Amino acid sequence: WLKNPGPQHEKRTLFGDLLCFFFITPLASISGWLCLRGAVNHLHFSSRLEAVGLIALTVALFTIYLFWTLVSFRYHCKLYSEWRRTNQRVILLLPNSANISSNQQSLLGMQSIKRNSKETIV
């Protein structure tokens, strides 16, 4: 799929999403940790309203992060499945046997078809 010269736009989108994922994951983790630490400090030393606001911010941050990750992952899985569905070649190799019927012998004659290096042997 990565070596296929076809859909360049889809590959750029994949690499862009991977770059964002590797950038946003640590950023979201650190931001969430800082919000929770601030909420704990506010619970101990000052108002509970600010602590609740920081906890709500943390929940919203991780909800948006998980939603984006899920949507992005499903989008790229869909693109890969579509590519795989339209770009697959399968060759069925039948085993050689001493007691093969005449119908099966005609099928075995088809094994001599030239195989392409992109085909999958099953």
Buried (B, 14 or more C-beta within 10 A) or exposed (E): EEEEEEBEEBBEBBEEBEEEBEEBEEEBEEBBEEBBEBBEEBBEEEEEEBBEBBBEBBEEBBEEBEEBBEEBEEBBEEBEEEBEEEEEEEEEEEEEEEEEEEEEEEEBEEEEEEEEEEEEEE
